[in-house]
Amino acid sequence: MFEVKEKAVDLGAIFGVNVFSDAVMRQSLPKAIYKALRKTIEEGLALSEEVAEVVAAAMKEWAVSRGATHYTHWFQPMTGVTAEKHDSFISPTADGKVIMEFSGRELVKGEPDASSFPSGGLRTTFEARGYTAWDCTSPAFIKDNSLYIPTAFCAYTGEALDKKTPLLRSMDALNKQALRILRLFGNSAVRRVTTTVGPEQEYFLIDKRYFDQRKDLILTGRTLFGARPPKGQDLEDHYFGQLKDRIAAFMSDLDSELWKMGVSAKTKHNEVAPAQHELAPIFNTTNIANDHNQLTMETMKKVALRHGLVCLLHEKPFAGVNGSGKHNNWSLATDDGQNLLDPGSTPHENMQFLLFLTAVIKAVDDYADLLRVAAASPGNDHRLGANEAPPAIISIFLGDQLTDIFDQLQNGGATSCKNGGTLSLGTSNLPDLYKDSTDRNRTSPFAFTGNKFEFRMVGSSQTIAQANFTLNTIVAETLGQFADRLEAADDLPKALAALIKETICAHRRIIFNGNNYTQEWVEEAARRGLPNTATTVEAIQAIRREKNLALMEKHAVLSRGEMESRAEILYENYIKTLHIEALTMIEMARRQILPAVIAYKGHLAGVIVQVGAAGGDVSVEQALCGEISSRLTAFSQNLERLDKAVDQAEAVTSSAADKAVAYRDLVFAAMAPLRQDGDRLEELIAAAYWPIPTYSDMLFNI
């Protein structure tokens, strides 16, 4: 048993203590060097070697004072997780001793092996050189006695091999186009527009003793077999329920670790499914929010082990209960503190807000396929469209107030807006509540929630980088189109009103405020011409469409070669994931489930013989044995079908796309009936014989 200990945390004393923050830089750097570094961070100016050298020395001194002995260039290759190679600060001296050194060159550039990471054909095995480049906009931090330096990762030939590089490029693209719009509104003070993100992270926690007995969880992150428990999330008593002591202790420990690294963990609670939970941070600049989310996922796994738990980040670790997503709350902010998606008290008169809002709507409608692929993964295929996640159809929820304004604009002009008013709770003991102007819609994949958009489709294990560089780029494109038109207008107010009205009329089909979970919406979306891209294999095709290649190339976010490489990597990941899952399923079936069922069937046969010889009634035993025999036969046959399906899919060599289709149509399809028979056998076999922990064990025994 794990002892739960309460411990007091002085948040003010620990927050950011392991971060080379702006405050630390201001204190440790000469004033001129600090100003030069801030200009690089804020304005994108080049960093001189002299500045880098001084910053490196100060960073090293600070890190060593905090107990660091090593440094690492921390980057985000196309694996979807982070990578790091640690070097010590030591440098030998002539007298056999060592000194601690760290140069500006070592800070700015690293050289990991580029051939050992996914490149989608950009790099071959013998072309090994790659570079990591310091991203000075994301603060360095200390973890496990190493100084972590956030970096971008590129090939020797300059192509991006990571998730961060296109994200940074997209932020520049959006800033450029958003500033054009703000200048039209007479705002010459704003120097930079950034996107901000607050990614809500869902996850499961189970006892490590059960995890260690499940090969499927160890190798694939999800259960490939498992009958539904008698109680699931039926009573909805877990959502926002009281935290168990062991879970509360984990969450407290997690908060402390994240706060030390400057991650602003804000909200924690039980989620809908048993053993499921959520953490939400305060908004941050998209680049930093992306880094912090990667840190959050890594730290969750590490801290869970301290408590004898395992953190599961797979989108659907347990069939039949809610899966886990990552709600990507996205907005636009200026360097002087404006939220460009804040409607204000009179949104019908706020033309700047309406222009930015319609730009997002048009962007999502024009490039829904790119947004869909940003949320595509084998794990998310199990979640999207289920009864806890948005469908695979992209639509936008606006709410009553903004929809009413749009109706007015379409019909001549907006003269009023609906307000929420107050809500009386029917007793003098409770205050009247101010109502928001509109309700929320948790079924929408892309919902406006007051002053931001919530993209709910991203999977819990996915990096948020692709979702956000996609959002940034498609909105940059629309803002650029708007700016081109308005800059050429003779009568700006008239042209502005016409543009907003025209955009609303052209893209009204993407707005849906109803229940996205219903079959009626699926049918209505088809009538509207909205794509329903059910699987990752279909979604990946969007990357190679000419309009999308031209978009990314135009805004210098990804070249055509870089786009092609990402399609290949996604196909390869899909193939490898299903291959591992299928082989794991086959091994579990042959080495665990079949022997257990045969052993129990043999036990039953012995009972039938023994009781029958004594003249007893064996009808119940015979009926049970008969059903087990029938299921066992079907299980064995479906096992052989899956084995053959893997061989057939592996034989496809024409292209990665064709092979991925084969895995979807042959392997994935063959896994479902094998699981169905296996889960029914679990329900028939005595608990003492069943070889793996059940859903009841894992979801309720913490």
Secondary structure per residue as TSV (DSSP state, phi and psi in degrees):
chain	resnum	aa	ss	phi	psi
A	1	M	-	360.0	148.8
A	2	F	-	-101.4	127.1
A	3	E	-	-80.7	129.8
A	4	V	-	-94.7	119.5
A	5	K	-	-115.8	132.5
A	6	E	-	-81.2	138.0
A	7	K	-	-142.5	137.6
A	8	A	-	-78.0	141.6
A	9	V	-	-122.8	125.4
A	10	D	-	-91.9	92.9
A	11	L	H	-59.6	-41.5
A	12	G	H	-61.2	-30.1
A	13	A	H	-83.3	-27.5
A	14	I	H	-103.4	-21.0
A	15	F	T	-63.5	123.9
A	16	G	T	71.2	12.8
A	17	V	T	-64.1	-24.5
A	18	N	T	-105.6	25.9
A	19	V	B	-117.4	133.2
A	20	F	-	-80.5	74.1
A	21	S	-	-81.6	177.5
A	22	D	H	-60.3	-39.0
A	23	A	H	-64.0	-40.9
A	24	V	H	-67.0	-42.0
A	25	M	H	-62.5	-43.5
A	26	R	H	-61.1	-34.8
A	27	Q	H	-79.6	-33.9
A	28	S	H	-100.9	-11.9
A	29	L	S	-105.5	146.6
A	30	P	-	-57.1	148.5
A	31	K	H	-56.6	-42.3
A	32	A	H	-67.1	-39.2
A	33	I	H	-67.4	-41.8
A	34	Y	H	-60.9	-44.7
A	35	K	H	-63.4	-39.6
A	36	A	H	-64.9	-40.9
A	37	L	H	-66.3	-40.3
A	38	R	H	-63.5	-35.9
A	39	K	H	-65.6	-37.1
A	40	T	H	-64.4	-44.2
A	41	I	H	-67.2	-45.1
A	42	E	H	-86.8	-33.4
A	43	E	H	-116.5	-2.8
A	44	G	-	74.5	19.5
A	45	L	-	-72.0	153.2
A	46	A	-	-64.1	145.9
A	47	L	-	-97.6	121.8
A	48	S	-	-75.5	158.9
A	49	E	H	-62.2	-36.4
A	50	E	H	-62.3	-45.5
A	51	V	H	-65.1	-44.1
A	52	A	H	-59.5	-38.7
A	53	E	H	-65.3	-42.9
A	54	V	H	-69.7	-41.7
A	55	V	H	-62.8	-42.3
A	56	A	H	-61.2	-43.1
A	57	A	H	-63.1	-43.6
A	58	A	H	-67.7	-39.6
A	59	M	H	-64.2	-41.6
A	60	K	H	-64.4	-45.8
A	61	E	H	-60.2	-43.6
A	62	W	H	-64.2	-45.2
A	63	A	H	-64.1	-43.0
A	64	V	H	-63.8	-38.7
A	65	S	H	-64.9	-21.9
A	66	R	T	-95.1	7.7
A	67	G	T	95.9	6.2
A	68	A	-	-75.8	138.1
A	69	T	-	-115.3	-16.7
A	70	H	E	-131.7	167.0
A	71	Y	E	-133.8	156.5
A	72	T	E	-146.3	140.3
A	73	H	E	-82.9	111.6
A	74	W	E	-95.5	117.6
A	75	F	B	-135.2	174.0
A	76	Q	-	-127.5	81.5
A	77	P	B	-68.1	-179.1
A	78	M	T	-76.8	10.6
A	79	T	T	-73.3	-18.6
A	80	G	S	91.6	-9.6
A	81	V	S	-118.4	-179.4
A	82	T	-	-93.9	165.1
A	83	A	B	-135.2	152.7
A	84	E	-	-157.7	140.7
A	85	K	-	-129.0	122.7
A	86	H	E	-98.3	131.0
A	87	D	E	-120.6	141.5
A	88	S	E	-79.7	160.0
A	89	F	S	-78.2	-9.6
A	90	I	E	-72.0	145.5
A	91	S	E	-138.0	124.4
A	92	P	E	-69.0	149.7
A	93	T	-	-112.9	169.2
A	94	A	T	-64.2	-26.4
A	95	D	T	-90.4	14.3
A	96	G	S	85.6	5.8
A	97	K	-	-102.5	-173.9
A	98	V	E	-132.2	155.1
A	99	I	E	-123.8	161.5
A	100	M	E	-95.9	118.3
A	101	E	-	-130.8	150.3
A	102	F	-	-160.4	114.8
A	103	S	-	-96.6	166.6
A	104	G	H	-62.4	-35.3
A	105	R	H	-64.1	-40.5
A	106	E	H	-69.5	-29.9
A	107	L	H	-70.4	-45.7
A	108	V	H	-77.8	-35.3
A	109	K	E	-137.7	137.2
A	110	G	E	-125.7	168.9
A	111	E	-	-135.6	79.2
A	112	P	-	-78.7	169.8
A	113	D	B	-79.3	112.6
A	114	A	G	-80.1	-15.5
A	115	S	G	-81.8	-14.3
A	116	S	G	-94.0	1.9
A	117	F	S	-112.6	156.3
A	118	P	-	-58.3	132.1
A	119	S	-	-131.6	-6.0
A	120	G	T	60.5	29.4
A	121	G	T	96.8	-5.8
A	122	L	S	-69.5	-29.4
A	123	R	S	-128.6	142.8
A	124	T	-	-105.6	172.9
A	125	T	T	-58.6	-38.1
A	126	F	T	-83.9	-10.5
A	127	E	-	-96.2	86.4
A	128	A	-	-96.7	-19.2
A	129	R	B	-76.4	136.4
A	130	G	E	-144.7	166.1
A	131	Y	E	-129.0	144.7
A	132	T	E	-109.8	138.0
A	133	A	E	-122.5	130.6
A	134	W	E	-58.3	125.7
A	135	D	-	-96.4	94.1
A	136	C	T	-72.7	-8.2
A	137	T	T	-79.4	-13.0
A	138	S	S	-114.6	119.6
A	139	P	-	-62.7	142.8
A	140	A	-	-71.0	157.1
A	141	F	E	-150.4	167.1
A	142	I	E	-110.5	133.6
A	143	K	E	-147.9	131.4
A	144	D	T	53.4	44.5
A	145	N	T	64.1	23.0
A	146	S	E	-127.6	146.0
A	147	L	E	-85.3	118.3
A	148	Y	E	-96.5	122.8
A	149	I	E	-112.6	108.1
A	150	P	E	-60.9	132.4
A	151	T	E	-140.6	161.4
A	152	A	E	-94.3	160.7
A	153	F	E	-131.6	124.8
A	154	C	E	-137.1	162.9
A	155	A	E	-77.8	166.6
A	156	Y	T	-57.5	-29.8
A	157	T	T	-90.4	1.4
A	158	G	S	101.2	-10.8
A	159	E	-	-71.3	145.3
A	160	A	B	-71.4	129.0
A	161	L	-	-114.0	18.5
A	162	D	B	-138.1	-177.7
A	163	K	S	-91.7	-24.3
A	164	K	H	-78.2	-40.0
A	165	T	H	-56.8	-51.9
A	166	P	H	-64.3	-28.1
A	167	L	H	-64.6	-46.1
A	168	L	H	-64.3	-41.0
A	169	R	H	-62.4	-41.3
A	170	S	H	-66.8	-33.2
A	171	M	H	-65.7	-37.5
A	172	D	H	-65.8	-42.1
A	173	A	H	-62.9	-44.8
A	174	L	H	-67.2	-41.0
A	175	N	H	-57.2	-44.8
A	176	K	H	-59.6	-46.2
A	177	Q	H	-77.3	-35.6
A	178	A	H	-66.2	-37.1
A	179	L	H	-63.8	-35.0
A	180	R	H	-60.0	-42.0
A	181	I	H	-67.0	-44.9
A	182	L	H	-63.8	-35.8
A	183	R	H	-63.5	-33.9
A	184	L	H	-65.0	-29.5
A	185	F	T	-87.4	10.0
A	186	G	T	83.7	11.1
A	187	N	-	-92.7	104.5
A	188	S	-	-106.0	-1.2
A	189	A	S	-85.0	-34.1
A	190	V	-	-66.1	130.5
A	191	R	-	-101.8	-25.5
A	192	R	-	-150.8	140.7
A	193	V	E	-114.9	127.8
A	194	T	E	-123.1	158.6
A	195	T	E	-96.2	145.0
A	196	T	E	-120.6	150.0
A	197	V	E	-140.0	142.2
A	198	G	E	-128.6	95.4
A	199	P	E	-86.3	115.7
A	200	E	E	-77.7	130.0
A	201	Q	E	-112.8	116.4
A	202	E	E	-97.0	150.7
A	203	Y	E	-163.2	162.3
A	204	F	E	-111.9	150.6
A	205	L	E	-125.6	128.4
A	206	I	E	-131.4	161.2
A	207	D	E	-67.5	134.8
A	208	K	H	-61.6	-30.2
A	209	R	H	-64.1	-30.8
A	210	Y	H	-78.8	-40.6
A	211	F	H	-56.9	-44.2
A	212	D	T	-64.4	-17.0
A	213	Q	T	-98.1	2.6
A	214	R	-	-116.5	103.2
A	215	K	H	-62.6	-32.2
A	216	D	H	-66.0	-42.0
A	217	L	H	-67.1	-40.0
A	218	I	H	-63.5	-44.4
A	219	L	H	-92.5	-26.9
A	220	T	H	-124.4	-14.7
A	221	G	S	84.5	-5.1
A	222	R	S	-138.0	159.9
A	223	T	-	-82.4	124.5
A	224	L	S	-90.0	-19.6
A	225	F	S	-131.3	154.0
A	226	G	-	153.6	113.6
A	227	A	-	-75.2	149.5
A	228	R	-	-64.0	140.9
A	229	P	-	-75.6	161.3
A	230	P	S	-57.4	-35.0
A	231	K	-	-119.5	129.8
A	232	G	S	-117.1	-115.2
A	233	Q	S	-105.2	18.2
A	234	D	T	-53.6	-46.3
A	235	L	T	-82.3	-5.0
A	236	E	-	52.8	35.5
A	237	D	-	-93.2	-7.8
A	238	H	S	-86.5	-32.2
A	239	Y	T	-61.7	121.5
A	240	F	T	59.6	17.7
A	241	G	-	-73.5	171.7
A	242	Q	-	-61.7	135.7
A	243	L	-	-75.0	132.6
A	244	K	-	-65.4	150.5
A	245	D	H	-55.5	-41.9
A	246	R	H	-68.0	-37.9
A	247	I	H	-69.9	-41.7
A	248	A	H	-61.6	-39.2
A	249	A	H	-65.3	-41.4
A	250	F	H	-60.5	-47.5
A	251	M	H	-63.3	-38.5
A	252	S	H	-64.6	-43.7
A	253	D	H	-63.5	-42.7
A	254	L	H	-62.2	-46.9
A	255	D	H	-54.8	-46.9
A	256	S	H	-60.7	-44.8
A	257	E	H	-64.0	-42.0
A	258	L	H	-68.9	-42.6
A	259	W	H	-60.4	-38.6
A	260	K	H	-59.4	-32.9
A	261	M	T	-94.0	13.2
A	262	G	T	79.7	9.8
A	263	V	-	-83.8	120.5
A	264	S	-	-85.9	63.4
A	265	A	E	-58.8	124.1
A	266	K	E	-114.7	-51.1
A	267	T	E	-119.9	140.3
A	268	K	E	-142.5	140.6
A	269	H	E	-167.9	165.6
A	270	N	E	-72.2	138.9
A	271	E	-	-93.7	-171.6
A	272	V	S	-66.9	-47.7
A	273	A	S	-76.9	149.0
A	274	P	T	-59.1	139.7
A	275	A	T	70.8	10.1
A	276	Q	E	-105.9	143.9
A	277	H	E	-143.6	172.6
A	278	E	E	-143.9	145.8
A	279	L	E	-127.8	134.6
A	280	A	E	-127.8	135.6
A	281	P	E	-97.3	171.1
A	282	I	-	-76.1	150.6
A	283	F	-	-58.0	148.9
A	284	N	E	-148.5	166.5
A	285	T	E	-53.5	140.2
A	286	T	H	-53.6	-43.5
A	287	N	H	-60.3	-47.1
A	288	I	H	-70.1	-38.9
A	289	A	H	-60.1	-37.9
A	290	N	H	-63.9	-47.2
A	291	D	H	-61.5	-43.0
A	292	H	H	-66.0	-34.4
A	293	N	H	-68.2	-37.8
A	294	Q	H	-62.4	-43.0
A	295	L	H	-62.0	-39.8
A	296	T	H	-61.5	-46.9
A	297	M	H	-63.8	-42.9
A	298	E	H	-63.9	-41.9
A	299	T	H	-71.2	-36.2
A	300	M	H	-55.1	-47.5
A	301	K	H	-64.5	-42.2
A	302	K	H	-67.8	-46.9
A	303	V	H	-67.9	-36.0
A	304	A	H	-57.4	-40.9
A	305	L	H	-63.1	-33.4
A	306	R	H	-61.2	-27.7
A	307	H	T	-100.7	14.1
A	308	G	T	70.0	25.2
A	309	L	E	-118.7	165.2
A	310	V	E	-126.6	131.5
A	311	C	E	-91.4	123.1
A	312	L	E	-104.5	120.4
A	313	L	-	-106.6	1.5
A	314	H	-	-60.2	147.4
A	315	E	S	-66.7	-25.3
A	316	K	-	-147.3	70.4
A	317	P	S	-70.0	-23.1
A	318	F	S	-131.3	122.4
A	319	A	T	-69.7	144.7
A	320	G	T	88.2	-7.7
A	321	V	S	-126.7	165.8
A	322	N	-	-55.8	141.9
A	323	G	-	-89.8	-174.0
A	324	S	-	-117.7	134.1
A	325	G	B	-119.7	-172.7
A	326	K	E	-140.1	99.6
A	327	H	E	-76.5	115.2
A	328	N	E	-94.3	95.8
A	329	N	E	-84.9	113.3
A	330	W	E	-120.2	135.2
A	331	S	E	-147.6	177.0
A	332	L	E	-119.2	130.2
A	333	A	E	-134.6	149.1
A	334	T	E	-100.2	163.8
A	335	D	T	-72.6	-7.7
A	336	D	T	-105.2	17.3
A	337	G	S	95.3	7.5
A	338	Q	-	-83.5	141.5
A	339	N	B	-100.8	111.7
A	340	L	T	-72.1	-9.7
A	341	L	T	-106.6	16.4
A	342	D	-	-88.1	117.1
A	343	P	-	-71.5	-19.5
A	344	G	-	73.9	-172.9
A	345	S	S	-80.5	-18.8
A	346	T	-	-130.2	71.2
A	347	P	T	-61.4	-26.7
A	348	H	T	-68.8	-18.6
A	349	E	T	-103.3	-8.6
A	350	N	-	-88.0	86.0
A	351	M	H	-67.1	-33.7
A	352	Q	H	-63.2	-47.0
A	353	F	H	-59.5	-46.9
A	354	L	H	-62.5	-34.5
A	355	L	H	-68.6	-46.3
A	356	F	H	-64.7	-38.0
A	357	L	H	-62.7	-48.2
A	358	T	H	-67.5	-28.6
A	359	A	H	-62.8	-42.8
A	360	V	H	-65.3	-42.8
A	361	I	H	-60.9	-47.0
A	362	K	H	-62.7	-42.1
A	363	A	H	-61.4	-44.7
A	364	V	H	-65.8	-39.1
A	365	D	H	-68.8	-43.1
A	366	D	H	-68.8	-32.2
A	367	Y	T	-126.2	37.7
A	368	A	H	-59.2	-32.8
A	369	D	H	-66.6	-35.4
A	370	L	H	-71.4	-36.4
A	371	L	H	-65.2	-38.9
A	372	R	H	-63.2	-42.3
A	373	V	H	-70.5	-23.7
A	374	A	H	-67.5	-18.7
A	375	A	T	-111.7	17.0
A	376	A	-	-93.0	129.8
A	377	S	-	-163.1	157.9
A	378	P	H	-57.1	-38.6
A	379	G	H	-66.7	-40.6
A	380	N	H	-71.0	-20.6
A	381	D	H	-60.8	-29.2
A	382	H	T	-77.8	-19.6
A	383	R	T	-101.4	-47.0
A	384	L	T	-62.0	130.6
A	385	G	T	90.4	-9.5
A	386	A	S	-77.0	179.8
A	387	N	T	-85.6	30.1
A	388	E	T	-144.1	2.3
A	389	A	S	-135.1	157.0
A	390	P	-	-60.5	155.3
A	391	P	-	-70.6	176.1
A	392	A	S	-81.8	14.1
A	393	I	B	-100.2	125.0
A	394	I	-	-80.7	125.3
A	395	S	-	-147.1	168.4
A	396	I	E	-120.8	131.8
A	397	F	E	-96.5	125.3
A	398	L	-	-106.8	-30.7
A	399	G	-	92.3	168.7
A	400	D	H	-64.9	-43.2
A	401	Q	H	-62.8	-52.5
A	402	L	H	-71.1	-34.1
A	403	T	H	-63.8	-39.7
A	404	D	H	-64.1	-40.2
A	405	I	H	-63.3	-41.4
A	406	F	H	-63.1	-39.7
A	407	D	H	-59.6	-44.2
A	408	Q	H	-64.3	-42.1
A	409	L	H	-63.5	-38.6
A	410	Q	H	-65.8	-28.4
A	411	N	T	-100.5	18.8
A	412	G	T	130.3	-36.0
A	413	G	-	160.7	146.2
A	414	A	-	-89.8	126.9
A	415	T	-	-119.1	-7.0
A	416	S	-	-156.5	168.7
A	417	C	-	-142.1	146.9
A	418	K	-	-75.8	136.7
A	419	N	-	-114.4	159.2
A	420	G	-	-72.3	-30.3
A	421	G	-	73.6	-155.1
A	422	T	E	-119.7	158.8
A	423	L	E	-123.4	119.1
A	424	S	-	-92.4	133.3
A	425	L	-	-96.7	7.2
A	426	G	S	82.1	14.2
A	427	T	S	-149.2	143.9
A	428	S	T	-71.7	-13.5
A	429	N	T	-77.3	-14.0
A	430	L	S	-119.1	140.4
A	431	P	-	-74.8	155.4
A	432	D	-	-67.0	142.7
A	433	L	E	-107.0	139.2
A	434	Y	E	-74.8	126.3
A	435	K	-	-91.9	140.8
A	436	D	-	-65.6	162.0
A	437	S	S	-70.2	-15.5
A	438	T	S	-153.1	159.2
A	439	D	-	-76.3	176.1
A	440	R	-	-104.2	159.2
A	441	N	-	-133.7	101.6
A	442	R	T	-80.1	-3.2
A	443	T	T	-93.6	-9.1
A	444	S	-	-81.8	137.8
A	445	P	S	-74.2	-22.5
A	446	F	E	-145.2	94.3
A	447	A	E	-114.1	135.8
A	448	F	E	-81.0	126.1
A	449	T	-	-122.7	39.5
A	450	G	S	111.2	-52.1
A	451	N	S	-150.2	21.7
A	452	K	S	-161.6	167.9
A	453	F	E	-109.7	138.3
A	454	E	E	-108.9	108.6
A	455	F	E	-89.8	103.9
A	456	R	-	-93.4	1.7
A	457	M	-	-85.7	-19.8
A	458	V	S	-61.5	136.8
A	459	G	B	-77.4	155.1
A	460	S	T	-64.9	-30.0
A	461	S	T	-91.2	-7.2
A	462	Q	S	-80.1	150.2
A	463	T	-	-69.7	148.0
A	464	I	S	-87.1	-0.2
A	465	A	H	-60.8	-47.2
A	466	Q	H	-68.2	-41.0
A	467	A	H	-57.8	-40.3
A	468	N	H	-83.0	-33.9
A	469	F	H	-71.2	-27.2
A	470	T	H	-68.8	-49.9
A	471	L	H	-57.3	-47.3
A	472	N	H	-58.6	-43.8
A	473	T	H	-72.2	-43.7
A	474	I	H	-68.7	-34.4
A	475	V	H	-72.1	-37.1
A	476	A	H	-58.7	-41.9
A	477	E	H	-61.6	-46.9
A	478	T	H	-66.9	-42.3
A	479	L	H	-61.4	-37.6
A	480	G	H	-63.8	-41.7
A	481	Q	H	-62.6	-43.3
A	482	F	H	-62.5	-44.4
A	483	A	H	-62.8	-41.8
A	484	D	H	-56.1	-44.8
A	485	R	H	-71.4	-44.6
A	486	L	H	-73.4	-34.0
A	487	E	H	-64.9	-25.6
A	488	A	T	-91.9	-2.0
A	489	A	-	-78.4	142.3
A	490	D	S	-79.9	-36.7
A	491	D	S	-118.4	95.3
A	492	L	H	-61.8	-48.6
A	493	P	H	-58.5	-42.3
A	494	K	H	-66.2	-43.7
A	495	A	H	-65.1	-36.9
A	496	L	H	-64.2	-48.4
A	497	A	H	-61.1	-41.8
A	498	A	H	-65.8	-40.1
A	499	L	H	-64.3	-44.6
A	500	I	H	-62.7	-46.6
A	501	K	H	-61.9	-44.7
A	502	E	H	-61.9	-41.3
A	503	T	H	-66.8	-41.5
A	504	I	H	-60.4	-47.5
A	505	C	H	-62.6	-39.4
A	506	A	H	-74.1	-25.5
A	507	H	H	-123.5	19.7
A	508	R	G	-62.9	-24.5
A	509	R	G	-62.5	-25.4
A	510	I	G	-80.0	-12.9
A	511	I	B	-89.4	124.7
A	512	F	-	-146.0	120.6
A	513	N	-	-102.2	4.8
A	514	G	S	-93.3	-157.6
A	515	N	-	-86.6	107.7
A	516	N	T	-71.7	-11.9
A	517	Y	T	-79.7	-14.7
A	518	T	S	-81.9	154.2
A	519	Q	H	-66.1	-31.1
A	520	E	H	-60.2	-37.3
A	521	W	H	-69.1	-38.2
A	522	V	H	-57.9	-43.4
A	523	E	H	-69.6	-40.5
A	524	E	H	-65.3	-40.5
A	525	A	H	-61.9	-38.8
A	526	A	H	-63.3	-39.9
A	527	R	H	-65.2	-32.6
A	528	R	H	-78.3	-11.9
A	529	G	T	84.7	19.3
A	530	L	-	-83.0	133.8
A	531	P	-	-70.2	142.1
A	532	N	B	-117.2	91.7
A	533	T	-	-96.4	98.5
A	534	A	-	-74.4	-33.3
A	535	T	S	-128.6	162.9
A	536	T	H	-59.5	-40.0
A	537	V	H	-59.4	-40.9
A	538	E	H	-69.6	-40.6
A	539	A	H	-62.7	-37.3
A	540	I	H	-60.1	-27.7
A	541	Q	G	-56.9	-26.7
A	542	A	G	-60.2	-31.7
A	543	I	G	-61.8	-32.1
A	544	R	G	-94.0	1.4
A	545	R	S	-71.8	140.7
A	546	E	H	-57.7	-42.6
A	547	K	H	-61.5	-34.1
A	548	N	H	-79.4	-37.4
A	549	L	H	-61.1	-44.3
A	550	A	H	-65.7	-37.5
A	551	L	H	-60.8	-53.0
A	552	M	H	-66.5	-34.8
A	553	E	H	-69.6	-41.5
A	554	K	H	-59.5	-41.4
A	555	H	T	-95.3	9.6
A	556	A	T	57.3	35.0
A	557	V	S	-90.5	-46.6
A	558	L	S	-144.1	136.5
A	559	S	-	-76.5	170.4
A	560	R	H	-61.7	-38.8
A	561	G	H	-64.7	-40.4
A	562	E	H	-67.1	-36.6
A	563	M	H	-65.1	-45.8
A	564	E	H	-60.3	-41.0
A	565	S	H	-63.6	-36.1
A	566	R	H	-69.2	-35.6
A	567	A	H	-62.5	-45.3
A	568	E	H	-62.6	-40.9
A	569	I	H	-65.0	-41.6
A	570	L	H	-64.2	-41.1
A	571	Y	H	-62.5	-46.2
A	572	E	H	-61.7	-41.2
A	573	N	H	-64.1	-40.9
A	574	Y	H	-61.7	-47.1
A	575	I	H	-60.9	-49.2
A	576	K	H	-65.9	-38.6
A	577	T	H	-62.2	-48.7
A	578	L	H	-67.8	-33.0
A	579	H	H	-63.6	-46.7
A	580	I	H	-62.7	-44.3
A	581	E	H	-61.5	-44.3
A	582	A	H	-64.6	-45.3
A	583	L	H	-65.3	-36.9
A	584	T	H	-65.2	-41.9
A	585	M	H	-62.5	-42.9
A	586	I	H	-63.3	-43.7
A	587	E	H	-64.7	-44.2
A	588	M	H	-63.5	-40.0
A	589	A	I	-64.2	-45.1
A	590	R	I	-78.3	-39.3
A	591	R	I	-97.8	-15.1
A	592	Q	I	-121.2	-55.8
A	593	I	I	-73.9	-49.0
A	594	L	H	-57.4	-49.7
A	595	P	H	-59.5	-38.2
A	596	A	H	-66.4	-43.4
A	597	V	H	-67.1	-42.7
A	598	I	H	-63.3	-40.3
A	599	A	H	-63.1	-43.3
A	600	Y	H	-69.9	-36.4
A	601	K	H	-63.9	-40.1
A	602	G	H	-62.7	-39.8
A	603	H	H	-61.4	-45.6
A	604	L	H	-61.1	-42.4
A	605	A	H	-60.6	-40.4
A	606	G	H	-63.3	-40.5
A	607	V	H	-63.4	-42.6
A	608	I	H	-61.4	-44.0
A	609	V	H	-64.4	-45.2
A	610	Q	H	-66.6	-48.2
A	611	V	H	-69.6	-39.4
A	612	G	H	-63.2	-39.6
A	613	A	H	-64.1	-28.1
A	614	A	T	-88.1	4.4
A	615	G	T	83.9	13.6
A	616	G	-	-84.0	164.7
A	617	D	-	-80.3	120.6
A	618	V	-	-116.3	20.9
A	619	S	H	-63.9	-39.7
A	620	V	H	-65.3	-46.0
A	621	E	H	-62.8	-40.3
A	622	Q	H	-66.3	-40.5
A	623	A	H	-63.6	-44.0
A	624	L	H	-64.0	-43.5
A	625	C	H	-63.5	-36.5
A	626	G	H	-65.7	-43.5
A	627	E	H	-67.1	-39.5
A	628	I	H	-62.4	-42.3
A	629	S	H	-61.7	-43.2
A	630	S	H	-63.2	-46.5
A	631	R	H	-67.0	-36.5
A	632	L	H	-64.6	-39.8
A	633	T	H	-63.1	-47.5
A	634	A	H	-63.2	-40.6
A	635	F	H	-59.9	-45.7
A	636	S	H	-64.3	-40.7
A	637	Q	H	-66.1	-43.2
A	638	N	H	-68.7	-28.4
A	639	L	H	-64.2	-43.7
A	640	E	H	-66.2	-36.3
A	641	R	H	-63.7	-41.7
A	642	L	H	-65.3	-41.3
A	643	D	H	-58.5	-44.6
A	644	K	H	-68.8	-36.6
A	645	A	H	-62.4	-39.2
A	646	V	H	-62.4	-44.2
A	647	D	H	-61.6	-41.9
A	648	Q	H	-64.3	-44.0
A	649	A	H	-66.2	-39.8
A	650	E	H	-65.4	-25.4
A	651	A	T	-75.5	-13.8
A	652	V	-	-77.0	119.9
A	653	T	-	-126.8	4.1
A	654	S	S	-65.7	-42.2
A	655	S	-	-165.3	162.3
A	656	A	H	-64.6	-35.5
A	657	A	H	-63.7	-45.0
A	658	D	H	-64.7	-39.0
A	659	K	H	-67.6	-38.6
A	660	A	H	-63.1	-40.6
A	661	V	H	-61.0	-41.6
A	662	A	H	-63.5	-41.7
A	663	Y	I	-64.6	-38.5
A	664	R	I	-68.0	-48.2
A	665	D	I	-79.6	-27.3
A	666	L	I	-104.3	-56.2
A	667	V	I	-74.1	-54.5
A	668	F	I	-57.4	-41.1
A	669	A	H	-65.7	-33.1
A	670	A	H	-78.6	-19.3
A	671	M	H	-73.3	-32.9
A	672	A	H	-63.4	-50.3
A	673	P	H	-66.1	-32.5
A	674	L	H	-64.3	-42.1
A	675	R	H	-64.9	-41.9
A	676	Q	H	-58.2	-45.2
A	677	D	H	-67.8	-40.5
A	678	G	H	-63.1	-40.9
A	679	D	H	-67.9	-35.6
A	680	R	H	-68.6	-37.2
A	681	L	H	-63.3	-37.6
A	682	E	H	-57.6	-38.3
A	683	E	H	-72.2	-19.9
A	684	L	H	-96.5	-24.5
A	685	I	S	-87.9	141.2
A	686	A	-	-59.3	142.9
A	687	A	T	-56.5	-35.6
A	688	A	T	-65.4	-21.0
A	689	Y	T	-96.4	-23.3
A	690	W	-	-69.6	127.9
A	691	P	-	-85.6	-9.2
A	692	I	S	-130.0	151.7
A	693	P	-	-58.3	143.2
A	694	T	-	-90.6	172.8
A	695	Y	H	-60.4	-40.5
A	696	S	H	-59.7	-41.4
A	697	D	H	-59.9	-51.3
A	698	M	H	-75.3	-38.3
A	699	L	H	-84.4	-21.5
A	700	F	H	-121.3	-10.6
A	701	N	-	-102.8	73.4
A	702	I	-	-123.5	360.0
